[in-house]
Amino acid sequence: MRSSPYWPVVTHPTLRRILPGFAVSSLGDGMAVLAVSWLAIELAPAAERGFWVALAAAAYTLSGAVGALLLGRFLRHCRPTQLAGWDAALRAAALGAVPVLHAFGALGIEGYVALLAVSSVLYSWGQAGVSTLMARVLPERDHLAGNAVLAGAGSVATVVGPPLATLLIAFGGPATVLAVDAATFVVLAVTFLVVVPRDAVPQPAGDTASRTAGFAVIRRVPALSGLLALSFAFFLLFGPVYVALPLHVSDDLGASAGLLATYYTAFGIGAVLGSVLTGFLGRWRMWPTTVGIVIAFGVLMLPLGLGAPTTVSAVCFGAAGLLWPPYSSLSTALFQRSTPDALLPQALAAGSAVRVLAVPLGTAIGGPLAAGLGAAGTLRLSGAGIALVGLAAAAALALRAARPRREPPADATEPGGAKPPAGAGSGAGSGVGVRP
């Protein structure tokens, strides 16, 4: 146990206070994935269900990107625990209002979508607060394992949450599930705002960041710009799968929803295993590993659209799920290592905003693609596109490695290329970055 890469994470005095609340909240989110759409189906007029279900799903995620863009001026000086705690508190309040209004017969579909949108306004900042906390309380060598622990909690929730939600919906309806989800966010808010001591997370010595500092540092540090472009393309091209896979199962294969559940379960089980394995990748070179994951993910998606036997395609989809948590954890660790400490919350929130937009945009594109190419053609395009994006990133890494490297000024970096201490600069021209 003590030799495990996860031991320093689970035994850290601050993280031991946080991880139970985070696990409980992740389980609530895993249940809400099913309940959000199901309650929209119940509330919407029968002829407009498709429109309102899509709008509810979008509202539950996209408002986080708006919050990242508009609230930097007010939140840039906040502590990581405040960012995460306020996000949890807002989610608890907005989602908690749903079952209350529903119980009194005062919840319409418009108000429901509005409450979902309000609940997610601080989502990007909350995620940035959690990742910043990890970066500040753990040494750099443990960042990947810390990110993997958080990803693992989410992966387990995607497997366990929907069956639990199904039981709750059968006995109390989808509004009951959202009540439970709101309660889990109360636990998380108390964890960050009360249980964690104020001085448990180190703060940078100085902070002169502007409202747009997060996007500014991403633009000025090539490593971050390239990473964000790679993530956006990856998630954008995966988005059509949410449209094409159900259509492929029902129309092309003539199968029931049980086969679709099998695919999603395989992906979820793979994600759980991937979360466990991620912490052991700490000695691998991070950039090549990240790019290799994208290439392999795209290749593993191809059997879905190439007419492979169902067993083969399900196994490949599960193997793709195995790669999902390592990519998430590695990309977050690269952000943590590439960004000056004082700008880390802003940069992470900006990056989260861009990534939050990618999957819904890809899902929206999936409809026209499926209509024009068919479900199988859309799945082939998605897999091939992801693999090509990864190959393009690999070529960029090879070109960068082949260029002669200029020596940075003596005062630009710490010995060995480490990033400057907190408050040492704004990130522009400071020699900060991650080399492949």
Helices and strands as residue ranges (DSSP letters): H 7-10, H 15-43, G 46-48, H 49-70, H 72-75, H 80-103, H 109-119, H 123-137, G 140-142, H 143-172, H 174-190, I 191-195, G 198-200, H 213-220, H 222-238, H 241-247, I 248-252, H 257-278, G 279-281, H 286-305, H 310-338, G 341-343, H 344-402, G 415-417
